[in-house]
């Protein structure tokens, strides 16, 4: 929530989520916020993390934070013919 009581929408981009790739997984919400602060991530990353639900359980990977994060299994690059 913002100071005026509005709920902020969380949005992720590949560029923003990349700041969490090297986070110490598994990590709690507070640990991820601390990591983002210490590593100089943009304010949007911290805002997104603050907007996440916190049930006290650690997040196991970036995919739990942003399910659309592309993994090595995703084929988003074109293969060139030899």
Gaussian input, Z-matrix of N, CA and C with variables (Angstrom, degrees):
# hf/3-21g

backbone

0 1
 N
 C     1     B1
 C     2     B2     1     A1
 N     3     B3     2     A2     1     D1
 C     4     B4     3     A3     2     D2
 C     5     B5     4     A4     3     D3
 N     6     B6     5     A5     4     D4
 C     7     B7     6     A6     5     D5
 C     8     B8     7     A7     6     D6
 N     9     B9     8     A8     7     D7
 C    10    B10     9     A9     8     D8
 C    11    B11    10    A10     9     D9
 N    12    B12    11    A11    10    D10
 C    13    B13    12    A12    11    D11
 C    14    B14    13    A13    12    D12
 N    15    B15    14    A14    13    D13
 C    16    B16    15    A15    14    D14
 C    17    B17    16    A16    15    D15
 N    18    B18    17    A17    16    D16
 C    19    B19    18    A18    17    D17
 C    20    B20    19    A19    18    D18
 N    21    B21    20    A20    19    D19
 C    22    B22    21    A21    20    D20
 C    23    B23    22    A22    21    D21
 N    24    B24    23    A23    22    D22
 C    25    B25    24    A24    23    D23
 C    26    B26    25    A25    24    D24
 N    27    B27    26    A26    25    D25
 C    28    B28    27    A27    26    D26
 C    29    B29    28    A28    27    D27
 N    30    B30    29    A29    28    D28
 C    31    B31    30    A30    29    D29
 C    32    B32    31    A31    30    D30
 N    33    B33    32    A32    31    D31
 C    34    B34    33    A33    32    D32
 C    35    B35    34    A34    33    D33
 N    36    B36    35    A35    34    D34
 C    37    B37    36    A36    35    D35
 C    38    B38    37    A37    36    D36
 N    39    B39    38    A38    37    D37
 C    40    B40    39    A39    38    D38
 C    41    B41    40    A40    39    D39
 N    42    B42    41    A41    40    D40
 C    43    B43    42    A42    41    D41
 C    44    B44    43    A43    42    D42
 N    45    B45    44    A44    43    D43
 C    46    B46    45    A45    44    D44
 C    47    B47    46    A46    45    D45
 N    48    B48    47    A47    46    D46
 C    49    B49    48    A48    47    D47
 C    50    B50    49    A49    48    D48
 N    51    B51    50    A50    49    D49
 C    52    B52    51    A51    50    D50
 C    53    B53    52    A52    51    D51
 N    54    B54    53    A53    52    D52
 C    55    B55    54    A54    53    D53
 C    56    B56    55    A55    54    D54
 N    57    B57    56    A56    55    D55
 C    58    B58    57    A57    56    D56
 C    59    B59    58    A58    57    D57
 N    60    B60    59    A59    58    D58
 C    61    B61    60    A60    59    D59
 C    62    B62    61    A61    60    D60
 N    63    B63    62    A62    61    D61
 C    64    B64    63    A63    62    D62
 C    65    B65    64    A64    63    D63
 N    66    B66    65    A65    64    D64
 C    67    B67    66    A66    65    D65
 C    68    B68    67    A67    66    D66
 N    69    B69    68    A68    67    D67
 C    70    B70    69    A69    68    D68
 C    71    B71    70    A70    69    D69
 N    72    B72    71    A71    70    D70
 C    73    B73    72    A72    71    D71
 C    74    B74    73    A73    72    D72
 N    75    B75    74    A74    73    D73
 C    76    B76    75    A75    74    D74
 C    77    B77    76    A76    75    D75
 N    78    B78    77    A77    76    D76
 C    79    B79    78    A78    77    D77
 C    80    B80    79    A79    78    D78
 N    81    B81    80    A80    79    D79
 C    82    B82    81    A81    80    D80
 C    83    B83    82    A82    81    D81
 N    84    B84    83    A83    82    D82
 C    85    B85    84    A84    83    D83
 C    86    B86    85    A85    84    D84
 N    87    B87    86    A86    85    D85
 C    88    B88    87    A87    86    D86
 C    89    B89    88    A88    87    D87
 N    90    B90    89    A89    88    D88
 C    91    B91    90    A90    89    D89
 C    92    B92    91    A91    90    D90
 N    93    B93    92    A92    91    D91
 C    94    B94    93    A93    92    D92
 C    95    B95    94    A94    93    D93
 N    96    B96    95    A95    94    D94
 C    97    B97    96    A96    95    D95
 C    98    B98    97    A97    96    D96
 N    99    B99    98    A98    97    D97
 C   100   B100    99    A99    98    D98
 C   101   B101   100   A100    99    D99
 N   102   B102   101   A101   100   D100
 C   103   B103   102   A102   101   D101
 C   104   B104   103   A103   102   D102
 N   105   B105   104   A104   103   D103
 C   106   B106   105   A105   104   D104
 C   107   B107   106   A106   105   D105
 N   108   B108   107   A107   106   D106
 C   109   B109   108   A108   107   D107
 C   110   B110   109   A109   108   D108
 N   111   B111   110   A110   109   D109
 C   112   B112   111   A111   110   D110
 C   113   B113   112   A112   111   D111
 N   114   B114   113   A113   112   D112
 C   115   B115   114   A114   113   D113
 C   116   B116   115   A115   114   D114
 N   117   B117   116   A116   115   D115
 C   118   B118   117   A117   116   D116
 C   119   B119   118   A118   117   D117
 N   120   B120   119   A119   118   D118
 C   121   B121   120   A120   119   D119
 C   122   B122   121   A121   120   D120
 N   123   B123   122   A122   121   D121
 C   124   B124   123   A123   122   D122
 C   125   B125   124   A124   123   D123
 N   126   B126   125   A125   124   D124
 C   127   B127   126   A126   125   D125
 C   128   B128   127   A127   126   D126
 N   129   B129   128   A128   127   D127
 C   130   B130   129   A129   128   D128
 C   131   B131   130   A130   129   D129
 N   132   B132   131   A131   130   D130
 C   133   B133   132   A132   131   D131
 C   134   B134   133   A133   132   D132
 N   135   B135   134   A134   133   D133
 C   136   B136   135   A135   134   D134
 C   137   B137   136   A136   135   D135
 N   138   B138   137   A137   136   D136
 C   139   B139   138   A138   137   D137
 C   140   B140   139   A139   138   D138
 N   141   B141   140   A140   139   D139
 C   142   B142   141   A141   140   D140
 C   143   B143   142   A142   141   D141
 N   144   B144   143   A143   142   D142
 C   145   B145   144   A144   143   D143
 C   146   B146   145   A145   144   D144
 N   147   B147   146   A146   145   D145
 C   148   B148   147   A147   146   D146
 C   149   B149   148   A148   147   D147
 N   150   B150   149   A149   148   D148
 C   151   B151   150   A150   149   D149
 C   152   B152   151   A151   150   D150
 N   153   B153   152   A152   151   D151
 C   154   B154   153   A153   152   D152
 C   155   B155   154   A154   153   D153
 N   156   B156   155   A155   154   D154
 C   157   B157   156   A156   155   D155
 C   158   B158   157   A157   156   D156
 N   159   B159   158   A158   157   D157
 C   160   B160   159   A159   158   D158
 C   161   B161   160   A160   159   D159
 N   162   B162   161   A161   160   D160
 C   163   B163   162   A162   161   D161
 C   164   B164   163   A163   162   D162
 N   165   B165   164   A164   163   D163
 C   166   B166   165   A165   164   D164
 C   167   B167   166   A166   165   D165
 N   168   B168   167   A167   166   D166
 C   169   B169   168   A168   167   D167
 C   170   B170   169   A169   168   D168
 N   171   B171   170   A170   169   D169
 C   172   B172   171   A171   170   D170
 C   173   B173   172   A172   171   D171
 N   174   B174   173   A173   172   D172
 C   175   B175   174   A174   173   D173
 C   176   B176   175   A175   174   D174
 N   177   B177   176   A176   175   D175
 C   178   B178   177   A177   176   D176
 C   179   B179   178   A178   177   D177
 N   180   B180   179   A179   178   D178
 C   181   B181   180   A180   179   D179
 C   182   B182   181   A181   180   D180
 N   183   B183   182   A182   181   D181
 C   184   B184   183   A183   182   D182
 C   185   B185   184   A184   183   D183
 N   186   B186   185   A185   184   D184
 C   187   B187   186   A186   185   D185
 C   188   B188   187   A187   186   D186
 N   189   B189   188   A188   187   D187
 C   190   B190   189   A189   188   D188
 C   191   B191   190   A190   189   D189
 N   192   B192   191   A191   190   D190
 C   193   B193   192   A192   191   D191
 C   194   B194   193   A193   192   D192
 N   195   B195   194   A194   193   D193
 C   196   B196   195   A195   194   D194
 C   197   B197   196   A196   195   D195
 N   198   B198   197   A197   196   D196
 C   199   B199   198   A198   197   D197
 C   200   B200   199   A199   198   D198
 N   201   B201   200   A200   199   D199
 C   202   B202   201   A201   200   D200
 C   203   B203   202   A202   201   D201
 N   204   B204   203   A203   202   D202
 C   205   B205   204   A204   203   D203
 C   206   B206   205   A205   204   D204
 N   207   B207   206   A206   205   D205
 C   208   B208   207   A207   206   D206
 C   209   B209   208   A208   207   D207
 N   210   B210   209   A209   208   D208
 C   211   B211   210   A210   209   D209
 C   212   B212   211   A211   210   D210
 N   213   B213   212   A212   211   D211
 C   214   B214   213   A213   212   D212
 C   215   B215   214   A214   213   D213
 N   216   B216   215   A215   214   D214
 C   217   B217   216   A216   215   D215
 C   218   B218   217   A217   216   D216
 N   219   B219   218   A218   217   D217
 C   220   B220   219   A219   218   D218
 C   221   B221   220   A220   219   D219
 N   222   B222   221   A221   220   D220
 C   223   B223   222   A222   221   D221
 C   224   B224   223   A223   222   D222
 N   225   B225   224   A224   223   D223
 C   226   B226   225   A225   224   D224
 C   227   B227   226   A226   225   D225
 N   228   B228   227   A227   226   D226
 C   229   B229   228   A228   227   D227
 C   230   B230   229   A229   228   D228
 N   231   B231   230   A230   229   D229
 C   232   B232   231   A231   230   D230
 C   233   B233   232   A232   231   D231
 N   234   B234   233   A233   232   D232
 C   235   B235   234   A234   233   D233
 C   236   B236   235   A235   234   D234
 N   237   B237   236   A236   235   D235
 C   238   B238   237   A237   236   D236
 C   239   B239   238   A238   237   D237
 N   240   B240   239   A239   238   D238
 C   241   B241   240   A240   239   D239
 C   242   B242   241   A241   240   D240
 N   243   B243   242   A242   241   D241
 C   244   B244   243   A243   242   D242
 C   245   B245   244   A244   243   D243

   B1=1.4412
   B2=1.5263
   B3=1.2655
   B4=1.4503
   B5=1.5220
   B6=1.3274
   B7=1.4583
   B8=1.5285
   B9=1.3316
   B10=1.4632
   B11=1.5257
   B12=1.3567
   B13=1.4441
   B14=1.5203
   B15=1.3440
   B16=1.4618
   B17=1.5203
   B18=1.3108
   B19=1.4543
   B20=1.5213
   B21=1.3350
   B22=1.4551
   B23=1.5177
   B24=1.3213
   B25=1.4514
   B26=1.5138
   B27=1.3116
   B28=1.4449
   B29=1.5256
   B30=1.3173
   B31=1.4512
   B32=1.5229
   B33=1.3079
   B34=1.4559
   B35=1.5137
   B36=1.2947
   B37=1.4582
   B38=1.5171
   B39=1.3046
   B40=1.4564
   B41=1.5182
   B42=1.3260
   B43=1.4700
   B44=1.5319
   B45=1.3349
   B46=1.4601
   B47=1.5276
   B48=1.3090
   B49=1.4625
   B50=1.5255
   B51=1.3257
   B52=1.4632
   B53=1.5289
   B54=1.3232
   B55=1.4619
   B56=1.5198
   B57=1.3287
   B58=1.4679
   B59=1.5230
   B60=1.3144
   B61=1.4719
   B62=1.5243
   B63=1.3249
   B64=1.4583
   B65=1.5214
   B66=1.3184
   B67=1.4683
   B68=1.5311
   B69=1.3239
   B70=1.4753
   B71=1.5288
   B72=1.3343
   B73=1.4641
   B74=1.5109
   B75=1.3224
   B76=1.4566
   B77=1.5245
   B78=1.3385
   B79=1.4560
   B80=1.5217
   B81=1.3182
   B82=1.4586
   B83=1.5261
   B84=1.2946
   B85=1.4608
   B86=1.5324
   B87=1.3279
   B88=1.4654
   B89=1.5256
   B90=1.3328
   B91=1.4679
   B92=1.5247
   B93=1.3363
   B94=1.4645
   B95=1.5220
   B96=1.3266
   B97=1.4624
   B98=1.5257
   B99=1.3287
   B100=1.4647
   B101=1.5257
   B102=1.3375
   B103=1.4630
   B104=1.5255
   B105=1.3274
   B106=1.4638
   B107=1.5319
   B108=1.3233
   B109=1.4671
   B110=1.5236
   B111=1.3319
   B112=1.4675
   B113=1.5198
   B114=1.3328
   B115=1.4642
   B116=1.5246
   B117=1.3219
   B118=1.4626
   B119=1.5119
   B120=1.3216
   B121=1.4710
   B122=1.5350
   B123=1.3246
   B124=1.4669
   B125=1.5281
   B126=1.3293
   B127=1.4697
   B128=1.5264
   B129=1.3315
   B130=1.4683
   B131=1.5210
   B132=1.3320
   B133=1.4632
   B134=1.5269
   B135=1.3294
   B136=1.4650
   B137=1.5267
   B138=1.3213
   B139=1.4641
   B140=1.5248
   B141=1.3267
   B142=1.4645
   B143=1.5315
   B144=1.3244
   B145=1.4604
   B146=1.5236
   B147=1.3261
   B148=1.4646
   B149=1.5189
   B150=1.3307
   B151=1.4645
   B152=1.5320
   B153=1.3266
   B154=1.4660
   B155=1.5218
   B156=1.3261
   B157=1.4545
   B158=1.5204
   B159=1.3225
   B160=1.4644
   B161=1.5168
   B162=1.3334
   B163=1.4553
   B164=1.5235
   B165=1.3373
   B166=1.4538
   B167=1.5149
   B168=1.3225
   B169=1.4638
   B170=1.5289
   B171=1.3282
   B172=1.4716
   B173=1.5295
   B174=1.3101
   B175=1.4599
   B176=1.5255
   B177=1.3251
   B178=1.4581
   B179=1.5280
   B180=1.3359
   B181=1.4614
   B182=1.5182
   B183=1.3243
   B184=1.4662
   B185=1.5217
   B186=1.3394
   B187=1.4562
   B188=1.5265
   B189=1.3380
   B190=1.4596
   B191=1.5248
   B192=1.3246
   B193=1.4602
   B194=1.5249
   B195=1.3259
   B196=1.4700
   B197=1.5315
   B198=1.3340
   B199=1.4731
   B200=1.5280
   B201=1.3234
   B202=1.4614
   B203=1.5188
   B204=1.3364
   B205=1.4643
   B206=1.5202
   B207=1.3476
   B208=1.4696
   B209=1.5285
   B210=1.3083
   B211=1.4598
   B212=1.5200
   B213=1.3112
   B214=1.4668
   B215=1.5229
   B216=1.3297
   B217=1.4584
   B218=1.5277
   B219=1.3281
   B220=1.4669
   B221=1.5304
   B222=1.3085
   B223=1.4552
   B224=1.5272
   B225=1.3357
   B226=1.4449
   B227=1.5229
   B228=1.3218
   B229=1.4521
   B230=1.5269
   B231=1.2931
   B232=1.4653
   B233=1.5211
   B234=1.3205
   B235=1.4527
   B236=1.5071
   B237=1.3250
   B238=1.4550
   B239=1.5219
   B240=1.3246
   B241=1.4570
   B242=1.5168
   B243=1.2978
   B244=1.4619
   B245=1.4920
   A1=109.61
   A2=115.45
   A3=120.23
   A4=108.86
   A5=116.53
   A6=120.90
   A7=111.11
   A8=117.13
   A9=120.03
   A10=112.29
   A11=117.44
   A12=120.74
   A13=114.13
   A14=117.59
   A15=120.58
   A16=109.87
   A17=115.97
   A18=120.79
   A19=107.65
   A20=115.83
   A21=119.08
   A22=109.09
   A23=116.30
   A24=121.02
   A25=109.38
   A26=114.81
   A27=120.75
   A28=108.06
   A29=116.47
   A30=119.45
   A31=108.67
   A32=115.31
   A33=121.25
   A34=109.05
   A35=115.08
   A36=122.13
   A37=105.72
   A38=116.36
   A39=120.02
   A40=110.58
   A41=115.54
   A42=119.90
   A43=111.44
   A44=117.43
   A45=120.44
   A46=111.75
   A47=116.78
   A48=121.00
   A49=111.51
   A50=117.45
   A51=121.23
   A52=111.65
   A53=117.35
   A54=120.08
   A55=112.01
   A56=117.81
   A57=121.46
   A58=113.27
   A59=117.78
   A60=119.99
   A61=112.45
   A62=117.40
   A63=121.03
   A64=113.13
   A65=116.53
   A66=120.29
   A67=109.25
   A68=116.47
   A69=120.00
   A70=111.45
   A71=116.60
   A72=121.18
   A73=110.29
   A74=120.38
   A75=126.95
   A76=110.07
   A77=115.64
   A78=120.90
   A79=110.52
   A80=115.27
   A81=119.91
   A82=109.09
   A83=116.07
   A84=121.30
   A85=110.06
   A86=117.34
   A87=120.83
   A88=111.91
   A89=116.93
   A90=120.02
   A91=111.04
   A92=117.15
   A93=120.22
   A94=111.09
   A95=117.34
   A96=120.79
   A97=109.96
   A98=116.80
   A99=121.05
   A100=110.54
   A101=116.97
   A102=121.31
   A103=110.56
   A104=116.96
   A105=121.36
   A106=110.65
   A107=116.71
   A108=120.52
   A109=111.37
   A110=116.37
   A111=120.88
   A112=113.15
   A113=116.88
   A114=119.49
   A115=113.09
   A116=116.85
   A117=119.76
   A118=114.84
   A119=116.93
   A120=120.02
   A121=109.24
   A122=116.96
   A123=120.17
   A124=111.30
   A125=117.04
   A126=120.44
   A127=113.21
   A128=117.63
   A129=120.58
   A130=111.43
   A131=117.84
   A132=121.14
   A133=109.31
   A134=116.15
   A135=120.52
   A136=110.00
   A137=117.70
   A138=120.99
   A139=110.76
   A140=117.30
   A141=121.07
   A142=110.77
   A143=116.01
   A144=119.70
   A145=110.90
   A146=116.89
   A147=120.39
   A148=111.62
   A149=117.66
   A150=121.94
   A151=112.84
   A152=117.72
   A153=120.69
   A154=110.87
   A155=115.29
   A156=120.45
   A157=108.55
   A158=115.66
   A159=119.69
   A160=109.09
   A161=115.41
   A162=119.46
   A163=111.21
   A164=116.21
   A165=120.88
   A166=113.98
   A167=117.12
   A168=121.38
   A169=109.51
   A170=117.47
   A171=119.23
   A172=111.51
   A173=114.51
   A174=122.06
   A175=106.17
   A176=116.49
   A177=121.41
   A178=113.22
   A179=116.77
   A180=119.98
   A181=109.96
   A182=115.63
   A183=121.56
   A184=110.71
   A185=117.88
   A186=120.94
   A187=112.08
   A188=118.17
   A189=120.71
   A190=111.13
   A191=116.61
   A192=121.21
   A193=109.79
   A194=115.81
   A195=122.06
   A196=107.92
   A197=117.84
   A198=121.57
   A199=114.24
   A200=118.75
   A201=121.15
   A202=113.16
   A203=118.43
   A204=120.36
   A205=109.38
   A206=117.28
   A207=119.25
   A208=111.47
   A209=115.36
   A210=120.40
   A211=109.40
   A212=116.27
   A213=120.94
   A214=110.80
   A215=116.98
   A216=120.82
   A217=112.54
   A218=116.27
   A219=119.96
   A220=108.90
   A221=115.19
   A222=120.25
   A223=108.78
   A224=115.80
   A225=118.83
   A226=111.64
   A227=116.97
   A228=120.35
   A229=108.47
   A230=115.69
   A231=119.58
   A232=108.83
   A233=115.49
   A234=120.09
   A235=109.09
   A236=114.85
   A237=118.68
   A238=109.92
   A239=116.56
   A240=120.54
   A241=109.49
   A242=116.19
   A243=120.47
   A244=111.97
   D1=146.54
   D2=175.99
   D3=-87.87
   D4=174.71
   D5=-179.60
   D6=-59.30
   D7=-28.99
   D8=-179.30
   D9=-84.79
   D10=1.30
   D11=177.98
   D12=91.07
   D13=2.78
   D14=178.70
   D15=-78.25
   D16=144.71
   D17=174.58
   D18=-85.22
   D19=129.11
   D20=179.22
   D21=-90.52
   D22=143.50
   D23=177.98
   D24=-85.52
   D25=137.58
   D26=178.42
   D27=-88.42
   D28=133.58
   D29=174.99
   D30=-138.42
   D31=141.56
   D32=178.49
   D33=-120.95
   D34=145.09
   D35=168.81
   D36=-124.88
   D37=165.07
   D38=177.94
   D39=-58.40
   D40=-40.16
   D41=-179.83
   D42=-62.73
   D43=-43.51
   D44=179.79
   D45=-69.12
   D46=-45.63
   D47=-177.90
   D48=-64.64
   D49=-28.59
   D50=-179.02
   D51=-60.85
   D52=-25.32
   D53=178.00
   D54=-65.39
   D55=-17.32
   D56=-178.93
   D57=-102.80
   D58=-1.35
   D59=-177.59
   D60=-56.91
   D61=-37.76
   D62=-176.87
   D63=-97.09
   D64=14.84
   D65=178.27
   D66=-62.71
   D67=155.11
   D68=-178.37
   D69=-77.91
   D70=79.31
   D71=-177.90
   D72=-73.87
   D73=145.31
   D74=-9.12
   D75=-69.78
   D76=153.33
   D77=-177.19
   D78=-147.11
   D79=144.95
   D80=176.50
   D81=-79.36
   D82=169.24
   D83=178.00
   D84=-56.33
   D85=-46.46
   D86=-179.51
   D87=-63.94
   D88=-38.04
   D89=177.77
   D90=-65.86
   D91=-38.43
   D92=178.24
   D93=-66.84
   D94=-40.42
   D95=177.03
   D96=-62.54
   D97=-44.49
   D98=178.29
   D99=-61.31
   D100=-44.35
   D101=179.19
   D102=-60.41
   D103=-45.39
   D104=-179.89
   D105=-62.01
   D106=-42.06
   D107=177.72
   D108=-62.64
   D109=-47.57
   D110=-176.33
   D111=-67.00
   D112=-30.18
   D113=-176.04
   D114=-94.56
   D115=3.24
   D116=176.19
   D117=76.12
   D118=29.02
   D119=177.73
   D120=-65.48
   D121=152.33
   D122=178.43
   D123=-59.53
   D124=155.03
   D125=-179.76
   D126=-56.71
   D127=-29.65
   D128=179.78
   D129=-61.88
   D130=-33.93
   D131=179.21
   D132=-65.13
   D133=-47.59
   D134=179.79
   D135=-63.47
   D136=-42.19
   D137=178.83
   D138=-60.99
   D139=-42.71
   D140=178.11
   D141=-62.16
   D142=-43.41
   D143=-179.94
   D144=-64.95
   D145=-40.43
   D146=178.92
   D147=-64.92
   D148=-28.39
   D149=-178.90
   D150=-80.00
   D151=-12.10
   D152=-178.28
   D153=-71.71
   D154=151.77
   D155=174.06
   D156=-68.24
   D157=147.88
   D158=-179.55
   D159=-129.33
   D160=103.78
   D161=177.82
   D162=-99.07
   D163=8.29
   D164=178.88
   D165=87.19
   D166=-13.50
   D167=179.66
   D168=-84.96
   D169=142.44
   D170=178.42
   D171=-71.55
   D172=149.99
   D173=172.41
   D174=-84.23
   D175=133.94
   D176=-175.20
   D177=-82.13
   D178=-26.61
   D179=-176.13
   D180=-162.95
   D181=171.77
   D182=177.97
   D183=-60.50
   D184=-30.20
   D185=-179.59
   D186=-64.80
   D187=-25.98
   D188=176.47
   D189=-76.92
   D190=-25.76
   D191=176.87
   D192=-81.06
   D193=-46.28
   D194=179.85
   D195=-133.84
   D196=94.95
   D197=-175.85
   D198=-57.03
   D199=-22.74
   D200=-179.27
   D201=-86.04
   D202=4.16
   D203=-179.49
   D204=-61.74
   D205=125.97
   D206=-179.04
   D207=-67.93
   D208=134.59
   D209=179.00
   D210=-105.52
   D211=174.98
   D212=178.87
   D213=-62.00
   D214=-23.30
   D215=179.61
   D216=-77.06
   D217=-18.61
   D218=-179.13
   D219=-73.58
   D220=134.52
   D221=-179.93
   D222=-101.89
   D223=80.52
   D224=-178.00
   D225=-107.04
   D226=3.70
   D227=176.34
   D228=-107.62
   D229=143.98
   D230=178.22
   D231=-80.25
   D232=137.27
   D233=174.21
   D234=-89.31
   D235=136.66
   D236=179.35
   D237=-89.85
   D238=143.34
   D239=174.81
   D240=-76.72
   D241=142.72
   D242=179.54
   D243=-78.66

